[in-house]
Amino acid sequence: MTKHNKPIPTDRELAILGILWELGQATVRQVNEAMNEDSTTGYTTTLKLMQIMTEKGLLLRDDSQFKHVYRPAISEERTQSQLVGELLDKAFSGSAEKLVMRALSAKKVSAKELEKIRKMLAEYKGLES
């Protein structure tokens, strides 16, 4: 659990959330089919994971129809912020500078991405003034 009392999703839970963020909502079968594009996951495994995620508060389930339809309980942006905050605290002693420097040196950054980063920094700097 984090400071905000929301569980941190596991890698497999993040894969399911990613599918649901893209689709908006889906049945277990739809999620399972999407997961099987990358690797083989059994239907019952996907079902159990999604049931656990519902219990954890990561998914919402509409069981008003014969087929249960699931959707994310939290947005992609909020989850990313939560994960980055957790990583920032655990691996970088709360230093945003260290996190950004490591992120920029870990993989090649495109010119387009760098330009977006520059714009964000300029906007952030403007907010501080």
N, CA, C and O of each residue as an XYZ file, in Angstrom:
516
protein
N       0.841     -1.198      0.000
C       0.000      0.000      0.000
C       0.878      1.250      0.000
O       1.993      1.244      0.521
N       0.364      2.294     -0.580
C       1.099      3.554     -0.634
C       0.555      4.512      0.404
O      -0.362      4.191      1.161
N       1.136      5.683      0.419
C       0.674      6.722      1.331
C      -0.793      7.062      1.093
O      -1.503      7.467      2.013
N      -1.239      6.894     -0.151
C      -2.610      7.243     -0.504
C      -3.551      6.064     -0.332
O      -4.702      6.112     -0.766
N      -3.055      4.993      0.311
C      -3.857      3.832      0.644
C      -4.405      3.085     -0.569
O      -5.441      2.428     -0.471
N      -3.731      3.177     -1.696
C      -4.084      2.419     -2.893
C      -2.972      1.403     -3.127
O      -1.795      1.747     -3.016
N      -3.320      0.164     -3.446
C      -2.285     -0.829     -3.688
C      -1.496     -0.533     -4.966
O      -2.030      0.009     -5.934
N      -0.232     -0.897     -4.944
C       0.608     -0.772     -6.127
C       0.338     -2.002     -6.994
O       0.491     -3.128     -6.521
N      -0.060     -1.810     -8.249
C      -0.332     -2.967     -9.112
C       0.941     -3.751     -9.427
O       2.015     -3.176     -9.604
N       0.798     -5.076     -9.493
C       1.902     -5.934     -9.913
C       2.080     -5.786    -11.422
O       1.279     -5.125    -12.082
N       3.120     -6.397    -11.961
C       3.360     -6.336    -13.410
C       2.179     -6.909    -14.197
O       1.759     -6.323    -15.195
N       1.649     -8.037    -13.761
C       0.521     -8.657    -14.466
C      -0.731     -7.800    -14.329
O      -1.519     -7.693    -15.269
N      -0.916     -7.192    -13.167
C      -2.060     -6.305    -12.974
C      -1.930     -5.065    -13.862
O      -2.924     -4.575    -14.400
N      -0.709     -4.563    -14.011
C      -0.484     -3.414    -14.901
C      -0.789     -3.774    -16.352
O      -1.290     -2.944    -17.111
N      -0.486     -5.016    -16.733
C      -0.802     -5.456    -18.100
C      -2.316     -5.435    -18.311
O      -2.796     -4.993    -19.355
N      -3.057     -5.909    -17.327
C      -4.520     -5.908    -17.417
C      -5.043     -4.480    -17.426
O      -5.920     -4.143    -18.222
N      -4.515     -3.646    -16.551
C      -4.941     -2.245    -16.520
C      -4.661     -1.562    -17.855
O      -5.486     -0.791    -18.345
N      -3.493     -1.844    -18.445
C      -3.150     -1.255    -19.735
C      -4.172     -1.602    -20.807
O      -4.553     -0.752    -21.612
N      -4.610     -2.843    -20.812
C      -5.628     -3.277    -21.774
C      -6.932     -2.536    -21.519
O      -7.572     -2.055    -22.454
N      -7.320     -2.446    -20.265
C      -8.582     -1.781    -19.926
C      -8.516     -0.276    -20.143
O      -9.520      0.331    -20.515
N      -7.354      0.346    -19.919
C      -7.235      1.782    -20.208
C      -7.414      2.013    -21.704
O      -8.000      3.010    -22.123
N      -6.907      1.087    -22.497
C      -7.040      1.222    -23.953
C      -8.477      0.970    -24.406
O      -9.007      1.708    -25.237
N      -9.104     -0.070    -23.863
C     -10.457     -0.445    -24.297
C     -11.564      0.329    -23.572
O     -12.665      0.482    -24.102
N     -11.278      0.803    -22.390
C     -12.299      1.478    -21.579
C     -12.987      0.512    -20.636
O     -13.056      0.750    -19.430
N     -13.494     -0.575    -21.188
C     -14.092     -1.642    -20.389
C     -14.059     -2.916    -21.223
O     -13.981     -2.865    -22.451
N     -14.120     -4.068    -20.539
C     -14.043     -5.329    -21.275
C     -14.443     -6.483    -20.367
O     -14.446     -6.364    -19.141
N     -14.780     -7.598    -20.999
C     -15.043     -8.835    -20.269
C     -13.707     -9.529    -20.010
O     -12.680     -9.147    -20.571
N     -13.734    -10.542    -19.164
C     -12.526    -11.320    -18.895
C     -12.010    -11.936    -20.195
O     -10.805    -11.931    -20.446
N     -12.901    -12.459    -21.011
C     -12.489    -13.090    -22.273
C     -11.758    -12.090    -23.164
O     -10.725    -12.422    -23.745
N     -12.278    -10.881    -23.276
C     -11.629     -9.863    -24.109
C     -10.238     -9.519    -23.576
O      -9.288     -9.380    -24.347
N     -10.126     -9.384    -22.265
C      -8.823     -9.079    -21.657
C      -7.871    -10.246    -21.887
O      -6.711    -10.044    -22.245
N      -8.358    -11.461    -21.683
C      -7.530    -12.648    -21.869
C      -7.025    -12.759    -23.304
O      -5.859    -13.088    -23.523
N      -7.875    -12.493    -24.270
C      -7.462    -12.538    -25.678
C      -6.377    -11.494    -25.959
O      -5.412    -11.771    -26.672
N      -6.539    -10.310    -25.403
C      -5.531     -9.256    -25.590
C      -4.213     -9.649    -24.933
O      -3.145     -9.400    -25.493
N      -4.276    -10.255    -23.758
C      -3.059    -10.690    -23.069
C      -2.345    -11.784    -23.855
O      -1.116    -11.843    -23.863
N      -3.099    -12.636    -24.505
C      -2.525    -13.756    -25.240
C      -1.863    -13.341    -26.548
O      -1.278    -14.181    -27.231
N      -1.942    -12.070    -26.910
C      -1.216    -11.586    -28.080
C       0.287    -11.576    -27.805
O       1.092    -11.733    -28.723
N       0.665    -11.389    -26.520
C       2.079    -11.337    -26.133
C       2.583    -12.653    -25.542
O       3.692    -13.088    -25.851
N       1.781    -13.279    -24.707
C       2.170    -14.534    -24.073
C       0.900    -15.301    -23.702
O      -0.185    -14.727    -23.615
N       1.054    -16.587    -23.491
C      -0.112    -17.410    -23.196
C      -0.477    -17.314    -21.720
O       0.326    -17.623    -20.840
N      -1.696    -16.881    -21.477
C      -2.253    -16.811    -20.131
C      -3.600    -17.503    -20.173
O      -4.429    -17.205    -21.031
N      -3.819    -18.420    -19.255
C      -5.083    -19.137    -19.221
C      -6.233    -18.233    -18.810
O      -6.050    -17.266    -18.071
N      -7.414    -18.563    -19.301
C      -8.616    -17.788    -18.988
C      -8.837    -17.721    -17.477
O      -9.118    -16.649    -16.941
N      -8.713    -18.858    -16.788
C      -8.987    -18.867    -15.344
C      -7.959    -18.028    -14.583
O      -8.279    -17.437    -13.551
N      -6.737    -17.976    -15.088
C      -5.711    -17.132    -14.459
C      -6.100    -15.662    -14.596
O      -6.016    -14.897    -13.635
N      -6.524    -15.276    -15.797
C      -6.954    -13.896    -16.026
C      -8.164    -13.570    -15.157
O      -8.226    -12.498    -14.555
N      -9.121    -14.487    -15.089
C     -10.306    -14.290    -14.257
C      -9.915    -14.071    -12.801
O     -10.397    -13.135    -12.163
N      -9.044    -14.929    -12.272
C      -8.637    -14.821    -10.869
C      -7.915    -13.497    -10.613
O      -8.165    -12.832     -9.607
N      -7.021    -13.120    -11.527
C      -6.314    -11.848    -11.375
C      -7.303    -10.678    -11.334
O      -7.170     -9.771    -10.513
N      -8.284    -10.710    -12.220
C      -9.252     -9.611    -12.275
C     -10.159     -9.613    -11.045
O     -10.586     -8.547    -10.602
N     -10.458    -10.765    -10.493
C     -11.235    -10.822     -9.247
C     -10.428    -10.224     -8.098
O     -10.955     -9.458     -7.291
N      -9.166    -10.576     -8.032
C      -8.284    -10.028     -6.987
C      -8.155     -8.516     -7.144
O      -8.197     -7.776     -6.161
N      -7.997     -8.060     -8.400
C      -7.878     -6.630     -8.651
C      -9.145     -5.885     -8.234
O      -9.071     -4.749     -7.766
N     -10.290     -6.510     -8.398
C     -11.554     -5.908     -7.967
C     -11.573     -5.794     -6.446
O     -11.983     -4.767     -5.905
N     -11.136     -6.837     -5.758
C     -11.069     -6.815     -4.296
C     -10.104     -5.752     -3.790
O     -10.347     -5.131     -2.755
N      -9.007     -5.539     -4.519
C      -8.004     -4.543     -4.140
C      -8.450     -3.113     -4.452
O      -7.840     -2.150     -3.986
N      -9.512     -2.982     -5.240
C      -9.968     -1.648     -5.616
C      -9.332     -1.116     -6.885
O      -9.448      0.073     -7.181
N      -8.660     -1.979     -7.646
C      -8.035     -1.553     -8.893
C      -9.008     -1.592    -10.068
O      -8.853     -0.843    -11.033
N     -10.014     -2.467     -9.986
C     -11.018     -2.601    -11.040
C     -12.411     -2.455    -10.461
O     -12.646     -2.710     -9.280
N     -13.323     -2.041    -11.313
C     -14.748     -2.010    -10.980
C     -15.436     -3.026    -11.873
O     -15.098     -3.149    -13.050
N     -16.402     -3.758    -11.321
C     -17.089     -4.795    -12.083
C     -18.571     -4.481    -12.164
O     -19.219     -4.227    -11.149
N     -19.102     -4.500    -13.378
C     -20.540     -4.350    -13.607
C     -21.090     -5.748    -13.823
O     -20.852     -6.364    -14.861
N     -21.823     -6.244    -12.843
C     -22.375     -7.595    -12.956
C     -23.882     -7.567    -13.182
O     -24.594     -8.506    -12.825
N     -24.358     -6.477    -13.779
C     -25.792     -6.351    -14.053
C     -26.211     -7.172    -15.269
O     -27.400     -7.413    -15.481
N     -25.235     -7.599    -16.065
C     -25.510     -8.413    -17.242
C     -24.985     -9.822    -16.988
O     -24.323    -10.082    -15.983
N     -25.294    -10.728    -17.918
C     -24.815    -12.101    -17.785
C     -23.287    -12.140    -17.740
O     -22.703    -12.800    -16.882
N     -22.644    -11.425    -18.673
C     -21.184    -11.346    -18.697
C     -20.752    -10.144    -17.866
O     -21.225     -9.027    -18.078
N     -19.857    -10.384    -16.928
C     -19.356     -9.291    -16.113
C     -18.423     -8.422    -16.949
O     -17.577     -8.926    -17.688
N     -18.592     -7.122    -16.819
C     -17.767     -6.168    -17.555
C     -16.929     -5.414    -16.537
O     -17.444     -4.908    -15.539
N     -15.634     -5.346    -16.803
C     -14.689     -4.693    -15.896
C     -14.178     -3.397    -16.517
O     -14.096     -3.250    -17.736
N     -13.837     -2.460    -15.626
C     -13.199     -1.217    -16.057
C     -12.247     -0.768    -14.952
O     -12.417     -1.149    -13.793
N     -11.254      0.032    -15.300
C     -10.295      0.487    -14.292
C     -10.976      1.372    -13.241
O     -11.846      2.182    -13.560
N     -10.570      1.202    -12.010
C     -11.092      2.042    -10.931
C     -10.278      3.322    -10.800
O     -10.749      4.307    -10.232
N      -9.058      3.307    -11.324
C      -8.191      4.488    -11.256
C      -7.617      4.761    -12.641
O      -7.428      3.845    -13.441
N      -7.347      6.021    -12.908
C      -6.863      6.422    -14.233
C      -5.415      5.998    -14.442
O      -4.678      5.721    -13.495
N      -5.039      5.957    -15.703
C      -3.662      5.637    -16.061
C      -2.712      6.681    -15.474
O      -1.653      6.336    -14.949
N      -3.088      7.941    -15.564
C      -2.237      9.021    -15.058
C      -2.029      8.909    -13.555
O      -0.914      9.084    -13.064
N      -3.091      8.620    -12.830
C      -2.983      8.494    -11.369
C      -2.107      7.303    -10.996
O      -1.299      7.384    -10.071
N      -2.271      6.200    -11.720
C      -1.453      5.020    -11.452
C       0.009      5.315    -11.744
O       0.884      4.946    -10.961
N       0.284      5.977    -12.863
C       1.660      6.329    -13.199
C       2.261      7.246    -12.137
O       3.410      7.060    -11.737
N       1.499      8.224    -11.681
C       1.989      9.129    -10.633
C       2.304      8.363     -9.357
O       3.309      8.617     -8.694
N       1.440      7.434     -9.029
C       1.622      6.607     -7.827
C       2.899      5.766     -7.957
O       3.691      5.685     -7.018
N       3.092      5.143     -9.120
C       4.277      4.306     -9.339
C       5.557      5.133     -9.339
O       6.563      4.728     -8.756
N       5.518      6.300     -9.996
C       6.699      7.157    -10.026
C       7.016      7.670     -8.625
O       8.182      7.724     -8.234
N       5.995      8.043     -7.872
C       6.215      8.499     -6.499
C       6.849      7.422     -5.637
O       7.755      7.695     -4.851
N       6.367      6.202     -5.791
C       6.919      5.069     -5.049
C       8.378      4.824     -5.440
O       9.231      4.613     -4.578
N       8.656      4.855     -6.737
C      10.023      4.670     -7.233
C      10.925      5.807     -6.762
O      12.060      5.578     -6.343
N      10.419      7.010     -6.832
C      11.176      8.183     -6.400
C      11.614      8.031     -4.948
O      12.771      8.282     -4.608
N      10.682      7.618     -4.097
C      10.992      7.440     -2.676
C      11.952      6.283     -2.434
O      12.920      6.417     -1.686
N      11.681      5.149     -3.069
C      12.452      3.931     -2.797
C      13.844      3.945     -3.415
O      14.817      3.597     -2.746
N      13.956      4.337     -4.663
C      15.221      4.187     -5.378
C      16.047      5.462     -5.477
O      17.255      5.403     -5.707
N      15.407      6.611     -5.307
C      16.127      7.870     -5.528
C      16.095      8.800     -4.314
O      16.376      9.993     -4.437
N      15.758      8.266     -3.165
C      15.725      9.044     -1.913
C      14.950     10.343     -2.067
O      15.291     11.355     -1.454
N      13.904     10.312     -2.888
C      13.058     11.480     -3.066
C      13.622     12.527     -4.020
O      13.036     13.600     -4.164
N      14.736     12.242     -4.670
C      15.374     13.221     -5.556
C      14.819     13.124     -6.971
O      15.108     12.169     -7.692
N      14.026     14.109     -7.365
C      13.491     14.160     -8.723
C      14.627     14.337     -9.737
O      14.568     13.796    -10.841
N      15.651     15.089     -9.358
C      16.792     15.292    -10.258
C      17.443     13.960    -10.616
O      17.702     13.691    -11.789
N      17.707     13.127     -9.612
C      18.328     11.822     -9.868
C      17.427     10.949    -10.734
O      17.905     10.261    -11.636
N      16.151     10.977    -10.465
C      15.200     10.179    -11.249
C      15.212     10.612    -12.712
O      15.298      9.769    -13.605
N      15.128     11.903    -12.962
C      15.102     12.413    -14.331
C      16.422     12.124    -15.043
O      16.419     11.716    -16.204
N      17.523     12.325    -14.373
C      18.829     12.076    -14.992
C      18.973     10.592    -15.345
O      19.476     10.261    -16.418
N      18.543      9.714    -14.468
C      18.630      8.276    -14.732
C      17.694      7.895    -15.878
O      18.051      7.086    -16.735
N      16.502      8.475    -15.890
C      15.544      8.174    -16.958
C      16.084      8.615    -18.313
O      15.933      7.903    -19.305
N      16.709      9.781    -18.357
C      17.247     10.289    -19.619
C      18.468      9.506    -20.092
O      18.726      9.422    -21.293
N      19.220      8.935    -19.152
C      20.416      8.190    -19.548
C      20.120      6.703    -19.789
O      20.956      5.997    -20.353
N      18.964      6.228    -19.378
C      18.648      4.800    -19.499
C      18.345      4.378    -20.935
O      18.692      3.271    -21.346
N      17.703      5.251    -21.690
C      17.338      4.944    -23.070
C      17.531      6.183    -23.924
O      17.508      7.310    -23.430
N      17.722      5.950    -25.219
C      17.864      7.075    -26.147
C      16.552      7.850    -26.196
O      15.476      7.271    -26.347
N      16.659      9.152    -26.067
C      15.499     10.027    -26.082
C      15.431     10.712    -27.438
O      16.424     11.266    -27.909
N      14.271     10.675    -28.059
C      14.120     11.288    -29.377
C      14.125     12.812    -29.260
O      13.895     13.371    -28.188
N      14.388     13.460    -30.378
C      14.380     14.926    -30.424
C      12.995     15.454    -30.058
O      12.870     16.475    -29.381
N      11.963     14.758    -30.509
C      10.581     15.165    -30.218
C      10.300     15.086    -28.707
O       9.675     15.976    -28.130
N      10.777     14.006    -28.088
C      10.589     13.864    -26.643
C      11.353     14.950    -25.882
O      10.837     15.531    -24.927
N      12.578     15.215    -26.313
C      13.366     16.262    -25.658
C      12.683     17.618    -25.759
O      12.683     18.388    -24.798
N      12.105     17.913    -26.911
C      11.410     19.185    -27.088
C      10.213     19.266    -26.136
O       9.970     20.316    -25.542
N       9.470     18.178    -25.987
C       8.341     18.155    -25.054
C       8.814     18.375    -23.612
O       8.176     19.088    -22.837
N       9.935     17.753    -23.274
C      10.504     17.914    -21.925
C      10.904     19.361    -21.701
O      10.642     19.924    -20.638
N      11.544     19.970    -22.706
C      11.931     21.387    -22.589
C      10.706     22.281    -22.357
O      10.731     23.179    -21.516
N       9.643     22.021    -23.112
C       8.418     22.815    -22.963
C       7.815     22.634    -21.574
O       7.367     23.598    -20.953
N       7.808     21.406    -21.097
C       7.270     21.144    -19.756
C       8.079     21.876    -18.695
O       7.514     22.460    -17.771
N       9.413     21.845    -18.827
C      10.274     22.527    -17.863
C      10.055     24.041    -17.911
O      10.042     24.703    -16.873
N       9.887     24.575    -19.100
C       9.638     26.014    -19.240
C       8.308     26.386    -18.587
O       8.209     27.400    -17.896
N       7.295     25.564    -18.809
C       5.993     25.807    -18.174
C       6.091     25.704    -16.663
O       5.521     26.518    -15.937
N       6.815     24.700    -16.196
C       6.993     24.497    -14.748
C       7.725     25.689    -14.138
O       7.363     26.176    -13.067
N       8.756     26.148    -14.836
C       9.521     27.297    -14.364
C       8.633     28.541    -14.318
O       8.729     29.340    -13.387
N       7.766     28.705    -15.328
C       6.838     29.826    -15.361
C       5.842     29.796    -14.212
O       5.423     30.845    -13.722
N       5.461     28.597    -13.779
C       4.527     28.473    -12.654
C       5.170     28.856    -11.336
O       4.500     29.330    -10.419
N       6.496     28.643    -11.248
C       7.208     28.951    -10.004
C       7.391     30.448     -9.811
O       7.499     30.913     -8.676
N       7.429     31.214    -10.900
C       7.708     32.655    -10.825
C       6.608     33.412    -10.139
O       6.695     34.632     -9.997
